[in-house]
């Protein structure tokens, strides 16, 4: 399979899995769990908008642009972003495992996200390295 298709697929797959993660977080509603954050005013804070952009929308742009851009700078930015994203997903996996050891579906899903993110970083590194060797 073509490297760019793999990379694009991993970006989209991670976003899809993180959306499942959000959906899993809302399951408590069906069982009467109070999920409202203390002090919530009914307005979503801008920080959550920014976080959603960084975690869901930007990776979707990377997924799309990977299919059309082959510039060295884009490859470096993608690799750096994916590496930081991998650290975020790694810490999130660890903290969720520590806090919610009994929530096996979340732990399994976050493990999947982390493995997918590691594979994404490896594919991006190969893509970048191939560009460096060709130059």
N, CA, C and O atoms as CSV, one atom per row, in Angstrom:
chain,resi,resn,atom,element,x,y,z
A,1,UNK,N,N,0.850,-1.184,0.000
A,1,UNK,CA,C,0.000,0.000,0.000
A,1,UNK,C,C,0.891,1.242,0.000
A,1,UNK,O,O,1.934,1.273,0.654
A,2,UNK,N,N,0.474,2.233,-0.723
A,2,UNK,CA,C,1.186,3.494,-0.832
A,2,UNK,C,C,1.338,4.151,0.548
A,2,UNK,O,O,0.414,4.130,1.361
A,3,UNK,N,N,2.510,4.728,0.793
A,3,UNK,CA,C,2.805,5.372,2.079
A,3,UNK,C,C,1.820,6.488,2.414
A,3,UNK,O,O,1.353,6.579,3.549
A,4,UNK,N,N,1.502,7.334,1.439
A,4,UNK,CA,C,0.603,8.459,1.713
A,4,UNK,C,C,-0.807,7.981,2.042
A,4,UNK,O,O,-1.498,8.596,2.854
A,5,UNK,N,N,-1.234,6.896,1.421
A,5,UNK,CA,C,-2.558,6.350,1.735
A,5,UNK,C,C,-2.572,5.808,3.160
A,5,UNK,O,O,-3.543,6.009,3.889
A,6,UNK,N,N,-1.504,5.122,3.564
A,6,UNK,CA,C,-1.409,4.628,4.947
A,6,UNK,C,C,-1.466,5.790,5.937
A,6,UNK,O,O,-2.197,5.742,6.926
A,7,UNK,N,N,-0.694,6.821,5.659
A,7,UNK,CA,C,-0.639,7.974,6.561
A,7,UNK,C,C,-2.007,8.642,6.662
A,7,UNK,O,O,-2.478,8.939,7.760
A,8,UNK,N,N,-2.629,8.872,5.536
A,8,UNK,CA,C,-3.958,9.487,5.519
A,8,UNK,C,C,-4.957,8.630,6.285
A,8,UNK,O,O,-5.780,9.146,7.041
A,9,UNK,N,N,-4.878,7.327,6.082
A,9,UNK,CA,C,-5.768,6.389,6.769
A,9,UNK,C,C,-5.565,6.447,8.280
A,9,UNK,O,O,-6.539,6.487,9.033
A,10,UNK,N,N,-4.305,6.451,8.732
A,10,UNK,CA,C,-4.035,6.499,10.173
A,10,UNK,C,C,-4.570,7.783,10.802
A,10,UNK,O,O,-5.147,7.745,11.889
A,11,UNK,N,N,-4.383,8.925,10.125
A,11,UNK,CA,C,-4.919,10.181,10.657
A,11,UNK,C,C,-6.428,10.072,10.845
A,11,UNK,O,O,-6.953,10.396,11.911
A,12,UNK,N,N,-7.124,9.614,9.802
A,12,UNK,CA,C,-8.589,9.515,9.863
A,12,UNK,C,C,-9.032,8.480,10.892
A,12,UNK,O,O,-10.014,8.691,11.603
A,13,UNK,N,N,-8.313,7.366,10.972
A,13,UNK,CA,C,-8.653,6.308,11.924
A,13,UNK,C,C,-8.535,6.797,13.368
A,13,UNK,O,O,-9.378,6.475,14.205
A,14,UNK,N,N,-7.511,7.559,13.651
A,14,UNK,CA,C,-7.320,8.096,15.003
A,14,UNK,C,C,-8.460,9.045,15.366
A,14,UNK,O,O,-8.984,8.987,16.479
A,15,UNK,N,N,-8.845,9.915,14.438
A,15,UNK,CA,C,-9.960,10.835,14.697
A,15,UNK,C,C,-11.246,10.049,14.938
A,15,UNK,O,O,-11.998,10.359,15.862
A,16,UNK,N,N,-11.499,9.043,14.120
A,16,UNK,CA,C,-12.693,8.210,14.293
A,16,UNK,C,C,-12.692,7.540,15.668
A,16,UNK,O,O,-13.706,7.547,16.366
A,17,UNK,N,N,-11.560,6.968,16.052
A,17,UNK,CA,C,-11.468,6.292,17.347
A,17,UNK,C,C,-11.649,7.274,18.503
A,17,UNK,O,O,-12.277,6.935,19.507
A,18,UNK,N,N,-11.110,8.479,18.377
A,18,UNK,CA,C,-11.289,9.473,19.437
A,18,UNK,C,C,-12.739,9.927,19.539
A,18,UNK,O,O,-13.203,10.284,20.622
A,19,UNK,N,N,-13.452,9.916,18.428
A,19,UNK,CA,C,-14.883,10.220,18.487
A,19,UNK,C,C,-15.645,9.104,19.195
A,19,UNK,O,O,-16.587,9.375,19.939
A,20,UNK,N,N,-15.247,7.854,18.971
A,20,UNK,CA,C,-15.827,6.750,19.742
A,20,UNK,C,C,-15.531,6.939,21.229
A,20,UNK,O,O,-16.387,6.689,22.077
A,21,UNK,N,N,-14.316,7.380,21.535
A,21,UNK,CA,C,-13.916,7.620,22.921
A,21,UNK,C,C,-14.854,8.634,23.579
A,21,UNK,O,O,-15.288,8.438,24.714
A,22,UNK,N,N,-15.159,9.704,22.871
A,22,UNK,CA,C,-16.089,10.713,23.386
A,22,UNK,C,C,-17.469,10.111,23.592
A,22,UNK,O,O,-18.127,10.374,24.599
A,23,UNK,N,N,-17.898,9.313,22.644
A,23,UNK,CA,C,-19.203,8.651,22.762
A,23,UNK,C,C,-19.219,7.715,23.975
A,23,UNK,O,O,-20.211,7.662,24.701
A,24,UNK,N,N,-18.141,6.988,24.194
A,24,UNK,CA,C,-18.064,6.094,25.353
A,24,UNK,C,C,-18.179,6.875,26.660
A,24,UNK,O,O,-18.782,6.403,27.624
A,25,UNK,N,N,-17.594,8.077,26.682
A,25,UNK,CA,C,-17.657,8.907,27.890
A,25,UNK,C,C,-19.090,9.288,28.244
A,25,UNK,O,O,-19.400,9.529,29.411
A,26,UNK,N,N,-19.960,9.344,27.245
A,26,UNK,CA,C,-21.350,9.744,27.474
A,26,UNK,C,C,-22.252,8.577,27.862
A,26,UNK,O,O,-23.428,8.787,28.159
A,27,UNK,N,N,-21.732,7.362,27.865
A,27,UNK,CA,C,-22.556,6.192,28.197
A,27,UNK,C,C,-23.182,6.290,29.577
A,27,UNK,O,O,-24.268,5.756,29.805
A,28,UNK,N,N,-22.517,6.961,30.490
A,28,UNK,CA,C,-23.042,7.094,31.842
A,28,UNK,C,C,-24.406,7.752,31.894
A,28,UNK,O,O,-25.170,7.521,32.831
A,29,UNK,N,N,-24.719,8.566,30.905
A,29,UNK,CA,C,-26.037,9.212,30.848
A,29,UNK,C,C,-27.164,8.187,30.851
A,29,UNK,O,O,-28.216,8.418,31.447
A,30,UNK,N,N,-26.948,7.071,30.194
A,30,UNK,CA,C,-27.982,6.043,30.097
A,30,UNK,C,C,-28.241,5.348,31.431
A,30,UNK,O,O,-29.258,4.678,31.607
A,31,UNK,N,N,-27.318,5.513,32.356
A,31,UNK,CA,C,-27.445,4.846,33.648
A,31,UNK,C,C,-27.589,5.835,34.798
A,31,UNK,O,O,-27.373,5.488,35.959
A,32,UNK,N,N,-27.958,7.079,34.462
A,32,UNK,CA,C,-28.246,8.077,35.484
A,32,UNK,C,C,-27.036,8.779,36.055
A,32,UNK,O,O,-27.158,9.489,37.053
A,33,UNK,N,N,-25.882,8.607,35.459
A,33,UNK,CA,C,-24.673,9.255,35.950
A,33,UNK,C,C,-24.731,10.755,35.652
A,33,UNK,O,O,-25.136,11.163,34.563
A,34,UNK,N,N,-24.332,11.556,36.610
A,34,UNK,CA,C,-24.277,13.006,36.428
A,34,UNK,C,C,-22.956,13.335,35.743
A,34,UNK,O,O,-21.885,13.102,36.303
A,35,UNK,N,N,-23.034,13.870,34.549
A,35,UNK,CA,C,-21.797,14.175,33.828
A,35,UNK,C,C,-21.530,15.673,33.725
A,35,UNK,O,O,-20.498,16.094,33.202
A,36,UNK,N,N,-22.459,16.466,34.226
A,36,UNK,CA,C,-22.281,17.917,34.166
A,36,UNK,C,C,-21.095,18.319,35.040
A,36,UNK,O,O,-20.969,17.873,36.180
A,37,UNK,N,N,-20.248,19.150,34.500
A,37,UNK,CA,C,-19.079,19.639,35.223
A,37,UNK,C,C,-19.536,20.675,36.245
A,37,UNK,O,O,-20.356,21.541,35.938
A,38,UNK,N,N,-19.005,20.581,37.451
A,38,UNK,CA,C,-19.364,21.531,38.505
A,38,UNK,C,C,-19.062,22.951,38.047
A,38,UNK,O,O,-17.975,23.236,37.545
A,39,UNK,N,N,-20.024,23.827,38.222
A,39,UNK,CA,C,-19.854,25.221,37.841
A,39,UNK,C,C,-20.117,25.499,36.365
A,39,UNK,O,O,-19.887,26.611,35.891
A,40,UNK,N,N,-20.599,24.492,35.636
A,40,UNK,CA,C,-20.884,24.687,34.211
A,40,UNK,C,C,-22.039,25.670,34.036
A,40,UNK,O,O,-23.022,25.630,34.775
A,41,UNK,N,N,-21.906,26.544,33.055
A,41,UNK,CA,C,-22.907,27.593,32.832
A,41,UNK,C,C,-23.799,27.318,31.627
A,41,UNK,O,O,-24.705,28.102,31.342
A,42,UNK,N,N,-23.563,26.237,30.929
A,42,UNK,CA,C,-24.338,25.936,29.728
A,42,UNK,C,C,-23.672,26.427,28.456
A,42,UNK,O,O,-24.169,26.186,27.355
A,43,UNK,N,N,-22.555,27.110,28.605
A,43,UNK,CA,C,-21.794,27.588,27.453
A,43,UNK,C,C,-20.463,26.849,27.398
A,43,UNK,O,O,-19.727,26.783,28.382
A,44,UNK,N,N,-20.176,26.298,26.232
A,44,UNK,CA,C,-18.917,25.574,26.088
A,44,UNK,C,C,-17.758,26.569,26.073
A,44,UNK,O,O,-17.785,27.531,25.306
A,45,UNK,N,N,-16.737,26.350,26.911
A,45,UNK,CA,C,-15.606,27.282,26.958
A,45,UNK,C,C,-14.790,27.229,25.656
A,45,UNK,O,O,-14.733,26.201,24.980
A,46,UNK,N,N,-14.166,28.356,25.330
A,46,UNK,CA,C,-13.358,28.429,24.116
A,46,UNK,C,C,-12.214,27.423,24.137
A,46,UNK,O,O,-11.821,26.911,23.088
A,47,UNK,N,N,-11.681,27.136,25.313
A,47,UNK,CA,C,-10.580,26.179,25.393
A,47,UNK,C,C,-10.990,24.817,24.835
A,47,UNK,O,O,-10.176,24.128,24.219
A,48,UNK,N,N,-12.243,24.428,25.046
A,48,UNK,CA,C,-12.720,23.154,24.504
A,48,UNK,C,C,-12.869,23.224,22.987
A,48,UNK,O,O,-12.618,22.242,22.288
A,49,UNK,N,N,-13.278,24.387,22.480
A,49,UNK,CA,C,-13.332,24.571,21.024
A,49,UNK,C,C,-11.933,24.408,20.424
A,49,UNK,O,O,-11.760,23.725,19.415
A,50,UNK,N,N,-10.945,25.036,21.047
A,50,UNK,CA,C,-9.568,24.949,20.553
A,50,UNK,C,C,-9.059,23.516,20.633
A,50,UNK,O,O,-8.411,23.024,19.709
A,51,UNK,N,N,-9.358,22.853,21.745
A,51,UNK,CA,C,-8.924,21.467,21.911
A,51,UNK,C,C,-9.537,20.579,20.828
A,51,UNK,O,O,-8.853,19.734,20.251
A,52,UNK,N,N,-10.825,20.773,20.557
A,52,UNK,CA,C,-11.503,19.999,19.516
A,52,UNK,C,C,-10.868,20.256,18.155
A,52,UNK,O,O,-10.680,19.329,17.368
A,53,UNK,N,N,-10.543,21.500,17.884
A,53,UNK,CA,C,-9.858,21.819,16.627
A,53,UNK,C,C,-8.530,21.078,16.519
A,53,UNK,O,O,-8.222,20.492,15.482
A,54,UNK,N,N,-7.748,21.107,17.594
A,54,UNK,CA,C,-6.422,20.494,17.571
A,54,UNK,C,C,-6.459,18.970,17.523
A,54,UNK,O,O,-5.587,18.347,16.917
A,55,UNK,N,N,-7.458,18.370,18.154
A,55,UNK,CA,C,-7.507,16.909,18.268
A,55,UNK,C,C,-8.339,16.249,17.167
A,55,UNK,O,O,-8.078,15.102,16.805
A,56,UNK,N,N,-9.323,16.949,16.638
A,56,UNK,CA,C,-10.188,16.345,15.620
A,56,UNK,C,C,-10.044,16.977,14.237
A,56,UNK,O,O,-9.902,16.264,13.244
A,57,UNK,N,N,-10.078,18.292,14.164
A,57,UNK,CA,C,-10.125,18.956,12.865
A,57,UNK,C,C,-8.751,19.008,12.196
A,57,UNK,O,O,-8.632,18.680,11.015
A,58,UNK,N,N,-7.723,19.410,12.923
A,58,UNK,CA,C,-6.378,19.484,12.340
A,58,UNK,C,C,-5.929,18.119,11.806
A,58,UNK,O,O,-5.416,18.055,10.689
A,59,UNK,N,N,-6.100,17.024,12.560
A,59,UNK,CA,C,-5.730,15.722,11.993
A,59,UNK,C,C,-6.506,15.359,10.724
A,59,UNK,O,O,-5.969,14.694,9.839
A,60,UNK,N,N,-7.762,15.793,10.632
A,60,UNK,CA,C,-8.515,15.544,9.397
A,60,UNK,C,C,-7.904,16.317,8.229
A,60,UNK,O,O,-7.848,15.812,7.107
A,61,UNK,N,N,-7.448,17.534,8.492
A,61,UNK,CA,C,-6.754,18.284,7.442
A,61,UNK,C,C,-5.456,17.586,7.039
A,61,UNK,O,O,-5.126,17.515,5.855
A,62,UNK,N,N,-4.722,17.070,8.027
A,62,UNK,CA,C,-3.514,16.309,7.706
A,62,UNK,C,C,-3.862,15.097,6.843
A,62,UNK,O,O,-3.155,14.789,5.884
A,63,UNK,N,N,-4.945,14.417,7.185
A,63,UNK,CA,C,-5.383,13.253,6.413
A,63,UNK,C,C,-5.635,13.631,4.956
A,63,UNK,O,O,-5.201,12.930,4.042
A,64,UNK,N,N,-6.326,14.719,4.751
A,64,UNK,CA,C,-6.649,15.174,3.400
A,64,UNK,C,C,-5.413,15.688,2.661
A,64,UNK,O,O,-5.150,15.289,1.526
A,65,UNK,N,N,-4.667,16.566,3.304
A,65,UNK,CA,C,-3.529,17.205,2.641
A,65,UNK,C,C,-2.397,16.230,2.329
A,65,UNK,O,O,-1.640,16.442,1.382
A,66,UNK,N,N,-2.279,15.169,3.115
A,66,UNK,CA,C,-1.252,14.158,2.861
A,66,UNK,C,C,-1.406,13.553,1.470
A,66,UNK,O,O,-0.420,13.181,0.834
A,67,UNK,N,N,-2.635,13.459,1.007
A,67,UNK,CA,C,-2.891,12.880,-0.312
A,67,UNK,C,C,-2.486,13.818,-1.449
A,67,UNK,O,O,-2.327,13.381,-2.589
A,68,UNK,N,N,-2.319,15.117,-1.138
A,68,UNK,CA,C,-2.065,16.104,-2.184
A,68,UNK,C,C,-0.741,16.847,-2.058
A,68,UNK,O,O,-0.257,17.411,-3.040
A,69,UNK,N,N,-0.152,16.856,-0.876
A,69,UNK,CA,C,1.096,17.592,-0.675
A,69,UNK,C,C,2.255,16.627,-0.481
A,69,UNK,O,O,2.126,15.597,0.181
A,70,UNK,N,N,3.377,16.979,-1.065
A,70,UNK,CA,C,4.563,16.136,-0.938
A,70,UNK,C,C,5.783,16.992,-0.600
A,70,UNK,O,O,6.921,16.611,-0.876
A,71,UNK,N,N,5.531,18.135,-0.009
A,71,UNK,CA,C,6.598,19.088,0.297
A,71,UNK,C,C,7.309,18.689,1.589
A,71,UNK,O,O,6.685,18.211,2.536
A,72,UNK,N,N,8.609,18.891,1.606
A,72,UNK,CA,C,9.432,18.520,2.761
A,72,UNK,C,C,8.954,19.204,4.050
A,72,UNK,O,O,8.913,18.572,5.106
A,73,UNK,N,N,8.596,20.479,3.969
A,73,UNK,CA,C,8.138,21.223,5.153
A,73,UNK,C,C,6.843,20.617,5.689
A,73,UNK,O,O,6.675,20.476,6.900
A,74,UNK,N,N,5.934,20.260,4.792
A,74,UNK,CA,C,4.685,19.621,5.221
A,74,UNK,C,C,4.971,18.298,5.929
A,74,UNK,O,O,4.328,17.978,6.929
A,75,UNK,N,N,5.918,17.542,5.422
A,75,UNK,CA,C,6.274,16.260,6.042
A,75,UNK,C,C,6.834,16.467,7.451
A,75,UNK,O,O,6.513,15.713,8.370
A,76,UNK,N,N,7.665,17.483,7.612
A,76,UNK,CA,C,8.241,17.777,8.931
A,76,UNK,C,C,7.147,18.203,9.907
A,76,UNK,O,O,7.097,17.722,11.040
A,77,UNK,N,N,6.271,19.105,9.465
A,77,UNK,CA,C,5.178,19.568,10.328
A,77,UNK,C,C,4.270,18.400,10.708
A,77,UNK,O,O,3.860,18.286,11.863
A,78,UNK,N,N,3.957,17.541,9.755
A,78,UNK,CA,C,3.114,16.366,10.029
A,78,UNK,C,C,3.767,15.445,11.051
A,78,UNK,O,O,3.117,14.963,11.978
A,79,UNK,N,N,5.057,15.210,10.867
A,79,UNK,CA,C,5.781,14.328,11.783
A,79,UNK,C,C,5.829,14.914,13.190
A,79,UNK,O,O,5.624,14.194,14.167
A,80,UNK,N,N,6.093,16.198,13.301
A,80,UNK,CA,C,6.124,16.845,14.618
A,80,UNK,C,C,4.750,16.813,15.284
A,80,UNK,O,O,4.635,16.504,16.470
A,81,UNK,N,N,3.715,17.132,14.518
A,81,UNK,CA,C,2.359,17.135,15.077
A,81,UNK,C,C,1.960,15.729,15.519
A,81,UNK,O,O,1.407,15.548,16.604
A,82,UNK,N,N,2.242,14.741,14.680
A,82,UNK,CA,C,1.899,13.357,15.023
A,82,UNK,C,C,2.670,12.889,16.256
A,82,UNK,O,O,2.135,12.140,17.074
A,83,UNK,N,N,3.914,13.321,16.395
A,83,UNK,CA,C,4.717,12.940,17.563
A,83,UNK,C,C,4.150,13.547,18.843
A,83,UNK,O,O,4.047,12.868,19.864
A,84,UNK,N,N,3.784,14.823,18.786
A,84,UNK,CA,C,3.162,15.465,19.952
A,84,UNK,C,C,1.809,14.826,20.264
A,84,UNK,O,O,1.459,14.623,21.426
A,85,UNK,N,N,1.065,14.518,19.219
A,85,UNK,CA,C,-0.232,13.853,19.361
A,85,UNK,C,C,-0.051,12.482,20.014
A,85,UNK,O,O,-0.873,12.058,20.826
A,86,UNK,N,N,1.031,11.799,19.651
A,86,UNK,CA,C,1.332,10.486,20.228
A,86,UNK,C,C,1.627,10.610,21.727
A,86,UNK,O,O,1.184,9.782,22.524
A,87,UNK,N,N,2.365,11.632,22.096
A,87,UNK,CA,C,2.625,11.867,23.522
A,87,UNK,C,C,1.320,12.129,24.269
A,87,UNK,O,O,1.094,11.577,25.345
A,88,UNK,N,N,0.468,12.970,23.697
A,88,UNK,CA,C,-0.833,13.254,24.305
A,88,UNK,C,C,-1.635,11.968,24.473
A,88,UNK,O,O,-2.183,11.711,25.545
A,89,UNK,N,N,-1.703,11.164,23.422
A,89,UNK,CA,C,-2.461,9.915,23.494
A,89,UNK,C,C,-1.836,8.920,24.465
A,89,UNK,O,O,-2.549,8.166,25.127
A,90,UNK,N,N,-0.514,8.914,24.551
A,90,UNK,CA,C,0.159,8.044,25.514
A,90,UNK,C,C,-0.167,8.423,26.949
A,90,UNK,O,O,-0.496,7.561,27.765
A,91,UNK,N,N,-0.075,9.710,27.258
A,91,UNK,CA,C,-0.414,10.172,28.605
A,91,UNK,C,C,-1.889,9.943,28.917
A,91,UNK,O,O,-2.245,9.590,30.041
A,92,UNK,N,N,-2.745,10.145,27.915
A,92,UNK,CA,C,-4.179,9.933,28.125
A,92,UNK,C,C,-4.473,8.456,28.395
A,92,UNK,O,O,-5.293,8.129,29.254
A,93,UNK,N,N,-3.813,7.581,27.671
A,93,UNK,CA,C,-3.973,6.140,27.896
A,93,UNK,C,C,-3.535,5.766,29.317
A,93,UNK,O,O,-4.236,5.034,30.017
A,94,UNK,N,N,-2.385,6.268,29.729
A,94,UNK,CA,C,-1.866,5.956,31.067
A,94,UNK,C,C,-2.796,6.498,32.147
A,94,UNK,O,O,-3.123,5.779,33.091
A,95,UNK,N,N,-3.228,7.748,32.027
A,95,UNK,CA,C,-4.088,8.335,33.063
A,95,UNK,C,C,-5.441,7.636,33.127
A,95,UNK,O,O,-5.974,7.423,34.216
A,96,UNK,N,N,-5.999,7.278,31.982
A,96,UNK,CA,C,-7.280,6.568,31.982
A,96,UNK,C,C,-7.125,5.186,32.593
A,96,UNK,O,O,-8.002,4.731,33.327
A,97,UNK,N,N,-6.029,4.521,32.300
A,97,UNK,CA,C,-5.783,3.195,32.874
A,97,UNK,C,C,-5.669,3.285,34.392
A,97,UNK,O,O,-6.198,2.432,35.103
A,98,UNK,N,N,-4.992,4.300,34.887
A,98,UNK,CA,C,-4.831,4.468,36.333
A,98,UNK,C,C,-6.158,4.834,36.995
A,98,UNK,O,O,-6.494,4.295,38.050
A,99,UNK,N,N,-6.915,5.752,36.380
A,99,UNK,CA,C,-8.156,6.248,36.982
A,99,UNK,C,C,-9.334,5.292,36.826
A,99,UNK,O,O,-10.182,5.208,37.715
A,100,UNK,N,N,-9.397,4.579,35.719
A,100,UNK,CA,C,-10.586,3.768,35.407
A,100,UNK,C,C,-10.190,2.370,34.965
A,100,UNK,O,O,-10.510,1.950,33.853
A,101,UNK,N,N,-9.508,1.667,35.820
A,101,UNK,CA,C,-9.015,0.334,35.471
A,101,UNK,C,C,-10.132,-0.626,35.083
A,101,UNK,O,O,-9.902,-1.576,34.334
A,102,UNK,N,N,-11.340,-0.385,35.586
A,102,UNK,CA,C,-12.456,-1.287,35.286
A,102,UNK,C,C,-13.126,-0.978,33.945
A,102,UNK,O,O,-13.940,-1.772,33.473
A,103,UNK,N,N,-12.804,0.154,33.324
A,103,UNK,CA,C,-13.429,0.523,32.052
A,103,UNK,C,C,-12.614,-0.054,30.895
A,103,UNK,O,O,-11.853,0.649,30.230
A,104,UNK,N,N,-12.797,-1.345,30.680
A,104,UNK,CA,C,-11.986,-2.063,29.704
A,104,UNK,C,C,-12.197,-1.573,28.273
A,104,UNK,O,O,-11.263,-1.583,27.472
A,105,UNK,N,N,-13.419,-1.144,27.945
A,105,UNK,CA,C,-13.657,-0.679,26.575
A,105,UNK,C,C,-12.877,0.605,26.290
A,105,UNK,O,O,-12.331,0.771,25.200
A,106,UNK,N,N,-12.826,1.507,27.260
A,106,UNK,CA,C,-12.055,2.742,27.075
A,106,UNK,C,C,-10.563,2.437,26.994
A,106,UNK,O,O,-9.859,2.975,26.139
A,107,UNK,N,N,-10.091,1.588,27.869
A,107,UNK,CA,C,-8.668,1.249,27.878
A,107,UNK,C,C,-8.283,0.573,26.565
A,107,UNK,O,O,-7.247,0.885,25.979
A,108,UNK,N,N,-9.121,-0.354,26.110
A,108,UNK,CA,C,-8.856,-1.020,24.834
A,108,UNK,C,C,-8.853,-0.046,23.668
A,108,UNK,O,O,-7.989,-0.117,22.794
A,109,UNK,N,N,-9.815,0.860,23.655
A,109,UNK,CA,C,-9.904,1.844,22.572
A,109,UNK,C,C,-8.714,2.802,22.602
A,109,UNK,O,O,-8.143,3.115,21.557
A,110,UNK,N,N,-8.341,3.264,23.787
A,110,UNK,CA,C,-7.207,4.184,23.883
A,110,UNK,C,C,-5.887,3.485,23.557
A,110,UNK,O,O,-4.967,4.114,23.033
A,111,UNK,N,N,-5.788,2.191,23.863
A,111,UNK,CA,C,-4.607,1.421,23.448
A,111,UNK,C,C,-4.544,1.354,21.921
A,111,UNK,O,O,-3.475,1.493,21.326
A,112,UNK,N,N,-5.703,1.141,21.300
A,112,UNK,CA,C,-5.788,1.120,19.841
A,112,UNK,C,C,-5.359,2.464,19.252
A,112,UNK,O,O,-4.617,2.508,18.271
A,113,UNK,N,N,-5.828,3.556,19.852
A,113,UNK,CA,C,-5.455,4.899,19.387
A,113,UNK,C,C,-3.948,5.091,19.505
A,113,UNK,O,O,-3.310,5.611,18.589
A,114,UNK,N,N,-3.383,4.676,20.626
A,114,UNK,CA,C,-1.946,4.846,20.841
A,114,UNK,C,C,-1.134,4.032,19.830
A,114,UNK,O,O,-0.172,4.541,19.256
A,115,UNK,N,N,-1.514,2.780,19.613
A,115,UNK,CA,C,-0.804,1.940,18.638
A,115,UNK,C,C,-0.928,2.541,17.236
A,115,UNK,O,O,0.049,2.592,16.489
A,116,UNK,N,N,-2.125,2.992,16.887
A,116,UNK,CA,C,-2.331,3.627,15.577
A,116,UNK,C,C,-1.476,4.875,15.438
A,116,UNK,O,O,-0.927,5.142,14.368
A,117,UNK,N,N,-1.361,5.636,16.512
A,117,UNK,CA,C,-0.566,6.862,16.490
A,117,UNK,C,C,0.924,6.554,16.353
A,117,UNK,O,O,1.642,7.258,15.643
A,118,UNK,N,N,1.388,5.507,17.028
A,118,UNK,CA,C,2.789,5.092,16.888
A,118,UNK,C,C,3.061,4.668,15.442
A,118,UNK,O,O,4.078,5.045,14.861
A,119,UNK,N,N,2.147,3.883,14.866
A,119,UNK,CA,C,2.305,3.465,13.472
A,119,UNK,C,C,2.287,4.672,12.528
A,119,UNK,O,O,3.018,4.700,11.538
A,120,UNK,N,N,1.453,5.661,12.837
A,120,UNK,CA,C,1.411,6.891,12.044
A,120,UNK,C,C,2.763,7.596,12.078
A,120,UNK,O,O,3.274,8.012,11.039
A,121,UNK,N,N,3.336,7.730,13.259
A,121,UNK,CA,C,4.639,8.390,13.393
A,121,UNK,C,C,5.701,7.624,12.604
A,121,UNK,O,O,6.531,8.234,11.932
A,122,UNK,N,N,5.680,6.303,12.681
A,122,UNK,CA,C,6.654,5.496,11.937
A,122,UNK,C,C,6.495,5.680,10.427
A,122,UNK,O,O,7.486,5.813,9.708
A,123,UNK,N,N,5.260,5.688,9.954
A,123,UNK,CA,C,5.013,5.888,8.517
A,123,UNK,C,C,5.426,7.288,8.076
A,123,UNK,O,O,5.994,7.462,6.998
A,124,UNK,N,N,5.142,8.279,8.909
A,124,UNK,CA,C,5.553,9.646,8.578
A,124,UNK,C,C,7.070,9.767,8.545
A,124,UNK,O,O,7.622,10.465,7.694
A,125,UNK,N,N,7.741,9.094,9.462
A,125,UNK,CA,C,9.203,9.126,9.476
A,125,UNK,C,C,9.763,8.488,8.206
A,125,UNK,O,O,10.693,9.021,7.600
A,126,UNK,N,N,9.199,7.348,7.803
A,126,UNK,CA,C,9.641,6.696,6.559
A,126,UNK,C,C,9.406,7.607,5.351
A,126,UNK,O,O,10.249,7.700,4.459
A,127,UNK,N,N,8.255,8.272,5.335
A,127,UNK,CA,C,7.904,9.177,4.235
A,127,UNK,C,C,8.893,10.339,4.170
A,127,UNK,O,O,9.362,10.708,3.093
A,128,UNK,N,N,9.202,10.907,5.329
A,128,UNK,CA,C,10.160,12.011,5.391
A,128,UNK,C,C,11.562,11.527,5.020
A,128,UNK,O,O,12.262,12.175,4.242
A,129,UNK,N,N,11.966,10.391,5.579
A,129,UNK,CA,C,13.300,9.851,5.330
A,129,UNK,C,C,13.490,9.541,3.843
A,129,UNK,O,O,14.562,9.780,3.287
A,130,UNK,N,N,12.464,9.019,3.213
A,130,UNK,CA,C,12.519,8.729,1.784
A,130,UNK,C,C,12.751,10.015,0.989
A,130,UNK,O,O,13.482,10.013,-0.002
A,131,UNK,N,N,12.133,11.103,1.423
A,131,UNK,CA,C,12.304,12.402,0.770
A,131,UNK,C,C,13.737,12.895,0.936
A,131,UNK,O,O,14.318,13.449,0.003
A,132,UNK,N,N,14.303,12.695,2.117
A,132,UNK,CA,C,15.670,13.142,2.398
A,132,UNK,C,C,16.665,12.336,1.568
A,132,UNK,O,O,17.624,12.893,1.033
A,133,UNK,N,N,16.440,11.023,1.457
A,133,UNK,CA,C,17.351,10.167,0.697
A,133,UNK,C,C,17.307,10.467,-0.796
A,133,UNK,O,O,18.319,10.358,-1.488
A,134,UNK,N,N,16.138,10.843,-1.286
A,134,UNK,CA,C,15.980,11.141,-2.709
A,134,UNK,C,C,16.629,12.475,-3.062
A,134,UNK,O,O,17.148,12.645,-4.165
A,135,UNK,N,N,16.598,13.424,-2.119
A,135,UNK,CA,C,17.129,14.775,-2.391
A,135,UNK,C,C,18.612,14.779,-2.599
A,135,UNK,O,O,19.200,15.834,-2.836
